């Protein structure tokens, strides 16, 4: 699956926010939620792409 520029920007912003909010000792605890967020974004992008294809 290709990664769009929008998803890259969102991922970078989320990553920077997490780095500033969470101390480095706790980052491993928040790694799993980050994976879940990325998967949700991918599923959402698939849905958006499918909707765009059906409209045209």
FENMOJO-V600396 format. One record per backbone hydrogen bond with DSSP energy under -1.0 kcal/mol. NH is the residue of the N-H (numbers start at 1). CO is the residue of the C=O. Records with the same first field share a line. If there is no record, write none. Layout:
NH = CO, CO
//
This chain:
8 = 4
9 = 5
10 = 6
11 = 7
12 = 8
13 = 9
14 = 10
15 = 11
16 = 12
17 = 13
18 = 14
19 = 15
20 = 16
21 = 17
22 = 18
26 = 23
30 = 26
34 = 30
35 = 31
36 = 32
37 = 33
38 = 34
39 = 35
40 = 36
41 = 37
42 = 38
43 = 39
44 = 40
45 = 41
46 = 42
47 = 43
48 = 44
49 = 45
50 = 46
51 = 47
52 = 48
53 = 49
54 = 50
55 = 51
56 = 52
//
